[in-house]
Amino acid sequence: MNKKRIMSGMRPTGSLHLGNYFGALENWVKLQNEYDCFFSIVDWHALTTGYEDNIDMKSNIFNIAADWISAGLDPEKCTIFIQSNIKEIAELHLLLSMIVPVSWLERCPTYKDQLVQLKEKNIATYGFLGYPNLMTSDILIHKADFVPVGEDQIPHIELSREITRRFNNLYGNTFPEPQPLLTKIKTLPGLDGRKMSKSYDNAIALSDKPEVILQKIKSMITDPQKIKKNDPGHPEICAVYSYHKIFSANEILEIKESCEKGEIGCVNCKKHLAENVIAYMKPMHEIRNKITENSDYIMDILTEGNKRARSAARETIIEVRDKMNLLELE
Ligand code: SF4
């Protein structure tokens, strides 16, 4: 039986961190065993909000692919490709833009939200307004059945479903209505207890070497009332403890009790956490060392992924042009 298809993507805006891993990648690694997965490095999406930023997109694309593969994505099991290399997505975006009312895009919650949040950037652009349309094109060009999302992204998928229905009603049944695949994710705070983010400089990157991880964990903020080793601590307000919940799950009760009874000091508690994080990330580091030894390896994976993605996208765009009665000559 043919596997159901999944489509998802990430913007190449810099090195991925453990928050990204637990927020999406860990789940993708599982999904690749059950579904026909298309994972896109969405560089056009990065431009919708970052067209003025002076970022090295080319090396970011290379690095994100290295992050994905190190984290366990297997190019033999899934298709990894670069969004902007599949021009059929841009054509579908243009064609969908003919049928998508502007009011649908304007009422998208993220659109309004980001205009406020990113007010220092000039993103009141045609491209940014149309990004749900671009996202829909990413999904529809590969006729994906499912899109893995968290609760907060459900309105986006709802909009994609609405666009899909409009196309199917106007031109005949062409696309499956993409369904959200709700995923339970682990949330990991940043080293300072805030949301983990590159811009807060509070993240552990997937590419960080063991000595860097140790230094970063040493600098973590703990319970401010636990000054001396024997002071009783409050693990629930300590970021280190949040990390232990993930990386030291099998000894979590012991850690909680030792902290609360003042039997362990923060220095040793962090040291123990660093050992567990480094052990957890060891397989990622080993894969990264191997794949970055040969600089062609990642380029070959992306080239192969592009070929697969393009071939599927071509079939769809030919069907779409035909349904929309466009004449195509050599
Ligand atoms: Fe946090 Fe560990 Fe210190 Fe308790 S002992 S406050 S859990 S670092």
Boltz pocket constraint, residues with backbone or C-beta under 6 A from the ligand:
constraints:
  - pocket:
      binder: B
      contacts: [[A, 222], [A, 223], [A, 226], [A, 233], [A, 234], [A, 235], [A, 238], [A, 239], [A, 240], [A, 241], [A, 255], [A, 259], [A, 260], [A, 264], [A, 265], [A, 266], [A, 267], [A, 269], [A, 270]]
      max_distance: 6.0
